[in-house]
């Protein structure tokens, strides 16, 4: 327990100063390099979806390649075979290939990596595994890094209602079985409900996992979102990698708005007014640093506002009726224990956690 506490405190300090430590712009670092001796000390095994998804995979990859670049280490990414239909064997094969190519550290993104990672970690005990959105497994060479997505989801929902939106939507990835997306969605409802109660308003929220299972854009999802916007939905929380593309396209066609996820997605579409952020690049960078400076500690950490690991993008503030100062007040209240956000996510239908005082959730 003391080791885990020390790890958490150290990571909190690092996340707060990461911009000074990792000043390299990820966009300037090549995704593909050739190692002169054919070995790669740092490896990344992607989650389902595209590497350059402008969200979860890309955010984690940016931290991975930037750390390697900054420290003169060869790096490589591995995408499990069979794409969105990848099996545990496919994921294990990718990790095995990374280990056999000389990886000292393997970053694996997404909770679906669990079974494969455990097998690989036992087979390659000298390799350190960093399991993003995962858990520690009780193995000496695995650290699981999870985030309190319900907190930034809450901020996004609260901000949207305070901004003046009363007809909201949530479209989630993972088909309702991804814990991170569940926490995002459940926090989003709580924030919207509390803001509506503060304003004395009633808010409608459409909520779905349809067409998001593989975290990829699709004509079916875009058609569904078009229908939402056409029938009154004003803003949708696009929570699931590349499904953002379908939702942003529908929003643009209907003068609607979008809330991004994982990273600041405002540069991808003029429809984005804020994003629910988590420090994927920063957390990955700092965990890799611990591998190579000899301070790696196995176990599990869960990072939230206290560690400066989740939040809204204050450097690119686009809201007019809800200010940075208002947002900081929420953050301060949460840190002080004056605000409570339930992190026990509601699976599938969020109404199982209801009824909500000021939000009507239509589960689709």
Residue, then its C-alpha position, 0 to 999 in steps of 0.5 A: x500500500x505504501x508503494x502504491x501511495x508513493x507511486x500515486x503521489x509521484x505521478x500526481x506531481x509529474x502530471x502537474x509538470x509534464x509540459x515542462x518534461x515532455x515539451x516535444x510536440x507529438x506531431x513532429x515525432x514520426x510514427x514509423x521508424x526503423x531501428x538500425x539493429x532491429x530492436x525496439x525498446x519501447x512498444x505500444x499495442x493498440x486498442x481496437x480502432x485506428x492508431x490515429x483515432x484522434x482520441x484514445x489510441x492516439x493520445x496514448x501513442x503520443x505519450x509513448x513515442x514522445x517519451x522514446x524520442x525524447x530519450x533516444x530510444x527506438x519505438x514501434x507500435x503493434x496493431x493486433x491482427x483482425x482489426x475490430x474482430x481481434x481476439x485475445x490470441x491476436x493481442x497476445x501475438x502482438x505483445x509477444x512480437x514486441x517482447x521478442x523485438x527487444x521491448x523493455x516496456x510495452x504499453x497496452x491500451x484498453x481493458x480488452x487487453x487484459x487476458x492477453x497482457x496477463x499471459x504475456x507478462x507471465x511469459x516475459x517477466x523482464x518486460x514491464x507492462x503499462x496497462x492503460x485503462x487497466x489493472x495491476x493483476x498482482x504481477x511484479x511487472x504490470x502497472x494498471x493506470x485507470x482514470x476517473x472518467x466520471x469526473x470529467x464526464x460530470x464537468x462536461x454535462x454540467x458545463x453543457x447545461x449551464x451553457x444553455x443546452x437542454x436537449x443533450x445526447x450521449x453516444x458511447x463506444x464499446x457497446x455498453x461493456x467498456x468501463x471507461x465509457x460507462x464512467x464517462x456516460x454516468x458522470x455526464x448524466x450526474x453533471x447535467x442533472x446537478x446543473x439543471x437542478x441549480x438552474x431550476x430546469x428540466x433537461x432531456x438526454x438521449x443515451x445510446x451504445x448503438x453502432x459504437x461497439x468497435x469505436x469506428x465511424x459508420x454510416x449507420x451511426x451518422x444516420x442515427x445522429x442525424x435523426x437525433x439532431x433533426x428532432x431537437x437534440x442540440x449537443x452530443x457527447x461523442x464518447x468512443x474514438x472514431x465514432x466522433x467522426x460520424x457524430x461531428x458530421x451529423x452535427x455539422x449538417x444540422x447546426x448542432x454541437x459536440x463534446x469531445x472525449x479523451x483529448x481536446x477534439x476542438x481542432x477536428x471540428x468547429x462543432x466541438x465546444x468542449x471535451x472531457x479530457x484525461x491525461x493519456x499522453x502525460x500518464x503514459x509518458x511518466x509511467x515509461x519514465x519510471x521504467x527507464x529510471x528504475x523507479x517502476x512500481x507494480x500495482x494499480x493507480x486511479x487518477x482524477x482531478x486531485x492528480x490533475x489527470x482529468x478535466x476540461x480544456x481551459x487553454x481553449x475555452x469556447x463556452x460563453x455562459x459557463x466560465x473557466x472560473x465557474x469550472x474551477x469552482x467545481x474542481x475545487x469543490x470536488x477536491x475539497x470533498x464538497x462535491x460528490x460524483x458517483x464513480x460506480x458506473x451504470x452499465x447499459x441503461x443509465x435509468x437503473x441509477x435513477x430516477x433523476x430529479x431534473x433529467x429525463x434519460x431516453x435510453x435507445 
